Amino acid sequence: MSQQYIMSIEGLTRIYDEKEVLSNINLAFFPGAKIGVLGGNGAGKSTLLRIMAGQDNDYMGTVRPAKNIKI
């Protein structure tokens, strides 16, 4: 029996002004999971969350949210 992801991210890369902020990120989240995002200033934390929330669509890779999830 396979578990269903609420979101999967494959090969996510985001570039700002020729600077690669996120590079080939792969993540999968299961229902009920709690996550934290840690990193220094400019590490891409807010960028990752904006992409996950669907507020930033200028990236390479695949982001697959399940239907009706809220971030």
N, C-alpha and C positions, 0 to 999 in steps of 0.2 A: 504494500500500500504506500503510495507516494504522498508526501505532504505537499500541500498547495502553498506557493509563495504569495504574499500580499504585494510584493514588488521584487523584481529582479533587474539588475543592472549589469550590462556586459560591455566591456571595452570602452567605457565612458572616458572621453578625452575632451577637455575644454581649454581653449586658447584665447587669451586676451592680448591684443597688441603684440603678437609673436611670442608671448610668454605662455608656456604650457603650465596651467594651474592644476588641472587634473589630468592624470596620464594612465590610460588603460585600467580603469577601476572596474572591478567585478564584485558585486554584492548580491545577496539574496536575503530577504526578510520573511520570517514565518509569522503567522497570526499570533498575537499576544507578545511578540518580542519587544523588548525595550532596548533602545540603542543610545549610545552617546557618541558625539563627534568631537574629537580633540585635535588640537593643532595650533601652531603659532599664528601670528598675524600674517595674512596673505597666503595661508596654506590651502585655501579652497573650501573651507567649512560651509560658509554661507552660499557659495556657488553650488556646492553639492546639494544643499537643502532646497535652494531655488529650483534646481533641475528636478529634484524628486517631487516638488510641489507643482511642477508644470509651469513655473513662472519664467523659466529660461529654456528656450528651445534651440539655442545656437551651440550645439555640441555634436561630437561624433560618437557613435556607439548606439546602444539600444537600452532604453528604459521602459520596462513593462510594468505598470501599476495594475493591480487588480481593480475590478469595477467597484465603485462606491467607497474607496478608501479616502481618508482625510489625513492630511499632514499638517 
